């Protein structure tokens, strides 16, 4: 919104930069919250005796997408 006001001449550049800084700060806080939730979930799982029986395959990265939920990356078949 500040950028639109700036383009219309209703706000100065400092207002735009301040709004962008606030947006980036909010995004950072969201990411930190998600990391905290994931860390807490892992700690809870470990405390309840959960764990992995097999070796974790770090060569196959896990893809986390909001629309498709966590899944493993599809293997690309060479032709």
VEXDREN-2710 file (C-alpha; in Angstrom, 1 decimal):
% VEXDREN-2710
k/r/px/py/pz
1/UNK/0.0/0.0/0.0
2/UNK/2.9/2.4/0.8
3/UNK/4.4/1.7/-2.6
4/UNK/1.1/2.6/-4.3
5/UNK/0.9/5.8/-2.2
6/UNK/4.5/6.6/-3.1
7/UNK/3.8/6.2/-6.8
8/UNK/0.8/8.5/-6.5
9/UNK/3.0/11.0/-4.7
10/UNK/1.2/10.7/-1.4
11/UNK/4.1/9.1/0.6
12/UNK/7.8/9.5/0.6
13/UNK/10.5/6.9/0.1
14/UNK/11.2/6.6/3.8
15/UNK/7.7/5.5/4.4
16/UNK/8.0/2.8/1.7
17/UNK/11.3/1.5/3.1
18/UNK/9.9/1.5/6.6
19/UNK/6.8/-0.6/5.5
20/UNK/9.1/-3.0/3.6
21/UNK/11.3/-3.4/6.7
22/UNK/8.2/-4.1/8.8
23/UNK/7.0/-6.7/6.3
24/UNK/10.4/-8.5/6.2
25/UNK/10.4/-8.5/10.0
26/UNK/7.0/-10.1/10.1
27/UNK/8.0/-12.7/7.6
28/UNK/11.1/-13.5/9.7
29/UNK/9.0/-13.9/12.8
30/UNK/6.7/-16.3/10.9
31/UNK/9.6/-18.4/9.8
32/UNK/11.1/-18.4/13.3
33/UNK/7.7/-19.6/14.7
34/UNK/7.5/-22.4/12.1
35/UNK/11.0/-23.5/13.1
36/UNK/10.1/-23.4/16.8
37/UNK/6.9/-25.5/16.1
38/UNK/8.9/-28.1/14.1
39/UNK/11.6/-28.2/16.8
40/UNK/9.0/-28.7/19.5
41/UNK/7.3/-31.4/17.5
42/UNK/10.5/-33.3/17.1
43/UNK/11.3/-32.9/20.8
44/UNK/7.8/-34.2/21.7
45/UNK/8.2/-37.1/19.3
46/UNK/11.6/-38.1/20.8
47/UNK/10.3/-37.7/24.4
48/UNK/7.4/-40.1/23.6
49/UNK/9.8/-42.7/22.3
50/UNK/9.3/-41.9/18.6
51/UNK/12.2/-42.3/16.3
52/UNK/13.5/-43.8/13.1
53/UNK/14.5/-47.4/12.8
54/UNK/16.2/-47.0/9.4
55/UNK/19.0/-44.7/8.3
56/UNK/17.8/-41.4/7.0
57/UNK/18.6/-41.0/3.4
58/UNK/19.9/-37.4/3.1
59/UNK/20.5/-37.9/-0.7
60/UNK/16.7/-37.8/-1.2
61/UNK/15.6/-34.3/0.0
62/UNK/12.2/-33.9/1.5
63/UNK/10.0/-31.4/-0.3
64/UNK/7.6/-29.4/1.9
65/UNK/4.9/-27.6/0.0
66/UNK/1.7/-26.1/1.5
67/UNK/-0.5/-27.5/-1.1
68/UNK/0.9/-31.0/-1.4
69/UNK/2.1/-31.6/2.2
70/UNK/5.6/-33.1/2.9
71/UNK/6.8/-35.6/0.4
72/UNK/10.0/-37.0/-1.0
73/UNK/11.4/-35.5/-4.2
74/UNK/10.4/-37.5/-7.3
75/UNK/13.3/-39.5/-8.8
76/UNK/14.3/-38.3/-12.3
77/UNK/14.7/-41.2/-14.7
78/UNK/17.6/-40.7/-17.1
79/UNK/16.7/-41.5/-20.7
END
